[in-house]
Amino acid sequence: MRFFSDNAAPVSPQVLQAMVEVNQLDTAYDGDRWSKQLDGQLSDLFGTQVRALWVPSGTAANCLALAALCPPYGGVLCSRDAHIQNDECGAPEFYTHGAKLMLVEGQGAKITPDALRAVLGNIRNDVHQVQPHAISITNATEYGLVYTPEEVAAIGDVARERGLGLHMDGARFANAVAHLGCHPGDVTWRAGVDALSFGFVKNGGMSAEALVFFKPELADATLYRRKRAGLLLSKGRYLAAQILAMLDNDLWLENARAANAAARLLAEAAGPARLVHPVQANEVFLKATPEEAAGLRGLGFDFYDWAPGEVRLVTSWDHAEEAVRTLADAIAKLA
């Protein structure tokens, strides 16, 4: 009955089994046979040659990606509501050694080419102002909205016009692809994305995310940054095994589809008048009075109060159908 975060969801059994199977003597760090499979497996998935590094958290993936795309004296354009701005405790600035986050307005944490050009147009090309070097977008966004391949490509065009790198925070990338029903390459490298933080922890993983470089040369210096940041785990095979297990038989998509389906059920029960944002992934933002929220909690449901008169419900890959339907019924009965 807990709908407060997919970070709290259990680990997929396939992932746990994979970690058991690699519980044997092998080479340390990332020299093991499982870590060496990541480039090939993710290249096959995306349909292009990539370099892939395991990291232990989404924040690590985001920050290492931005450090590869932006120098310490540069700037990264992102949504005002982006996770890298509001929920990473200054880590992007720390790991880039000082790069500035340059905030862009956008409904539902989505930014548009026009909004980007408006910010870029106010930056003088002189030494007295921070010069942008990268754009970072989140798919699905912090409010559960999904960028289509066409929308990403339009932002990619802006990046190419200005010579900027393009990073995608994909903490819920699986949910975005499950919603779109597209090839994962269509919404990433084919649309101009240079680096992807491919999230697994929210989607059935335990402690591993993949940092995927569609410009393979970006990985060279990142190997040193990962070590220098204390993010090179000595038993990296346990992280690689998690990612490989999630890729096997498209478990990453299967889990995301289950979470998205549960969110759609809640959205249908709420109706359009209560929805703060369209439900496209596995997050549901509802208008609810404090009394209504308290009533739902009194029935045993757990969730975040997000803003005044607004709550957030997050569905996970493993949510029991009975719990989802019970919550849907309770939401439908709200006056």
Sequence and secondary structure as in RCSB ss.txt:
>XXXX:A:sequence
MRFFSDNAAPVSPQVLQAMVEVNQLDTAYDGDRWSKQLDGQLSDLFGTQVRALWVPSGTAANCLALAALCPPYGG
VLCSRDAHIQNDECGAPEFYTHGAKLMLVEGQGAKITPDALRAVLGNIRNDVHQVQPHAISITNATEYGLVYTPE
EVAAIGDVARERGLGLHMDGARFANAVAHLGCHPGDVTWRAGVDALSFGFVKNGGMSAEALVFFKPELADATLYR
RKRAGLLLSKGRYLAAQILAMLDNDLWLENARAANAAARLLAEAAGPARLVHPVQANEVFLKATPEEAAGLRGLG
FDFYDWAPGEVRLVTSWDHAEEAVRTLADAIAKLA
>XXXX:A:secstr
 B S GGGS   HHHHHHHHHT S   SBT STTGGGHHHHHHHHHTS  EEEEESSHHHHHHHHHHHH  TTEE
EEEETT HHHHSSTTHHHHHTTS EEEEE  GGG   HHHHHHHHTT  SSTTS EEEEEEEESS TTS    HH
HHHHHHHHHHHHT EEEEEETTHHHHHHHHTS TTTTTGGGT  EEEE  GGGT SS EEEEESSTTHHHHHHHH
HHHTT   TBTHHHHHHHHHHHGGGHHHHHHHHHHHHHHHHHHHH TTTBSS   SSEEEEE  HHHHHHHHHTT
 B EEEETTEEEEE  TT  HHHHHHHHHHHHT  
